[in-house]
Amino acid sequence: MEEEMSKGIRAIRLIKQVMGSVKRTMGKQFEEMNITGPQGMLVGTLIHYGEMKISDLSEKLGLSNSTVSGIVDRLENQ
């Protein structure tokens, strides 16, 4: 039982390291494009799925409609 817990803890640590690495890499790419992480995720979602309503974007991104609407507004202003 202790060995399984130890393996689980190691797996979680590795996942955190990978997620941190991905976040840093994506952050650099978004920074080069002069957009934030959430803006980049929104653009990526639109590229992948095509045109969609705010409510559909909200569902895909796991964010509220008002949050997605704000991100879209800021992108349009840029």
N, C-alpha and C positions, 0 to 999 in steps of 0.2 A: 504494500500500500504506500509506504513512504517513497519507494523508488518511482512509482507512478506519479506521485505528487511532484517529485523532483523533476521528472521528465516534463511534466506539464508546466512547471515554472520556467524551465529552460526554453520550452517552446514559446511561451508567452513573451519572454525576453527577446527571443529571436524575431518574433513577429513585430514587436515594438521597434526593434532596430531597423527592420526592413521598411516599416511604415515611415519611420523618421527619414530614412534615406530617400524614399519615394517623394515624401513631402518636400524635402530640400531640393531635389532635382526638379520637381514640378514648379516649385516656387521660383527657381532661377529662370525657368523657361517663361513663366508668366511675367516675371519682372522684365525680361528682355522685350516682351510684347507690350509692356506698360499697362498691364491689367492685374487685378488681384486674383488670388486663388479661386474665390467663389465665381468671379467673372469668367475665369478660364474654364471652370467646370461647366458653367452654363453654356458657354460657346461650344465646348466639346460635346455637350449633350445635343445641342442643335445640329452640329455637324453630323453627329451619328444618327440621329432620328429624324432630322428635317424640321420644317416649320411646325410649331405647336402652340397651343394656348398656354397662358401663364399657369393655369391650374394643372395642366399636364406636365409642364416643366417642374412645378412645385413637387408633384408626386415623384417624378424621376429623381430629383435632387434631394428629396426628403426635407424640404424647407417649406415654410408657410408661403401662401400666395403673396402676402405683403412684402416678405423678404425678397422673393424672386422679382416682384414688380420693382422694388428699389434697385436691385442689381441691374435689371434691364434699363431702367431710367438712367442710371449712371453710365452704362455702356453707350446708350443713345447720345448722351451729352458729350461723351468723349469723341 
